[in-house]
Amino acid sequence: METAAIMRVQTKHYPKNCLLTVMDRYSAVVRNMEQVVMIPSLLRDMQYNVHGHQAQDGAPDLYNYFTMLKAIRVDVDHGLLPREEWRSKVADGRASEAENEAAKTEKDEEERILGQLDLEAQFHLHFSSLHHILTHLTLKAEEVTRTYQEITGEAK
């Protein structure tokens, strides 16, 4: 029996398009990625390449996707940081004052637009966006895992 086989992803049973299903699947796939990828540095300078489409210039390498996917999984599993903590984390990390100002302007515009929508429309907008993003990130986690297995010769 081969020990490098892809682990089966166990998820709870909710309706197929339920947000909880998408969140559980994302968490499970990222946990699997973390268990398979034993040497994340092997992913440096490897570009995301799925279905024969090469990544655009300046796109993050698979190592950056790996670290981003792990960080997002923590938020999915444990909830968001309070807004103030998140802002200070972003400010301490990689955001410059110009980026903060652009984000504030964008947020103000978003709040103005969302204020014009009713709550149900806002909910559906954010729900469908979150569903789409988590599905996309799940595919990225699967690709990081698959690429790592190819690099290390563990792929079937």
N, C-alpha and C positions, 0 to 999 in steps of 0.2 A: 504494500500500500504506500502510495506516495505521500510524504509529509508536507510537500509544498502545494498541495491542492488548495484551490480557492475555498475559503470558508463559506459555509452557507450563512446567508444573512437572515436572522430570525427577527421577525417583526410581529407586533401585536395585530390582531385582526379588527380592523375598522373598515368602513366602506372605502372602495378603491380611491375615490377622489377626495376623501376626507383629509383635511390639513394634518390631522394627527398621524395618518398613514404616511404622508409625505415626510413629516418630521421624524417619525420612527425609522423610516427607511434611510433617510439621510444619516441619522445618528449611527445606525447599524453599519452602513457602508463605510462611513468614516472610521468607525472603530475597527472594522476589518482592514481598512487601509493602514491604520496605525499598527496593527498586529503584523501585517505582511511586510511593511516597509521598515526593515531593521536598521538600515543605514541610509537615512534621508539625504545625506550629502551626495549620494549617487545621482540624485535627481537634479542637481545643479546643472545649469546650462542645457537641460533637456527641454525642448519645447513641446507644448500641448499639441498633439497631432491626432485628430480623430477622423475616421472615414476618409482618409487620404487628403484632408485639407490641412495645409501647413499653417502654423500660427503666424499672425501678423508681426511685423517688426516692432520691437519694443514690448511685446507681450511678456507677461511674467513667465519664468521657467517653472517646471513642475515642482521644484523645491518650494517656491513661493506659494504655489497652489496648495501644496501639502500643509504648510504652516497656516495658511488662511483657512483651509477647510477644517483643521483641528480647532482653531480659535472660534469659528462659527459654531462648531458642534458643542463647545462648552456653553455658548449662549443658548442654543436650542435646548440643551439638556437642563441647564440651571437657571435660565431666565436672563434678562438683560441687566446690565449694570444700571444703577440710577443715572439719569441724564448727566448730572454734574460730574460723576466719576468718569463716564464715557467721554465727555468733552475734554476733561483733563488728561485722560489717557491718550486721546487723539492728539491733543496739543503737545504733550510730552513726547509723543512718538514721532510722527512723520508729518504732521500738518504745520504749514507755515502760516503766518498771519494773513497772507494773501488768500490762502486756501480757506482759512476760517472765515474771512470776510465774504468770499464767494459762496461758501456753504450757508452763511447767515442770510445772504441775499436770496439764494435759491430756496432756503427754508421759508423765508418771509413770503416769497412768491407762491410756494406750494401751499402755505397756510391760507393765503388769500384765495387761491383757487379752491382749495378744499372747503373753506368756509362757505363757498357758494353752493357746494353740493350738500345734499341731505345726508344724514348719518348712514342710511342704508347703502347709498351709492358709494360713500367713502369706504364702508366696510367691504363691499364687493371689489372695489378697486384695489385695496391693500391685500385682501385675501387672495385674489387671483394673482397679484404680483408676487406675493410671498410663495404661493404654490409653484409658480413658474420658476422663481429663483432657486428654491430648494430642489426642484427637479433637475435643473441645470447643474447645480453644485453637486448633486448626487452623481450625475454622469461624469463630472470632472474627477470626483473621488475614485470612481471605478476606473477611469483612464489612468490616473496616477498609479493605482495599484497594478493595473495591467502592464504599464510601461516598466514599473520597477521589477515586476516578475520577468519581463523580457530581458532587462538589463542583467539580472542575476541568474538567468537561465532557468527560472522556476516555472515559466509559462508552459502550459500544455500545448 
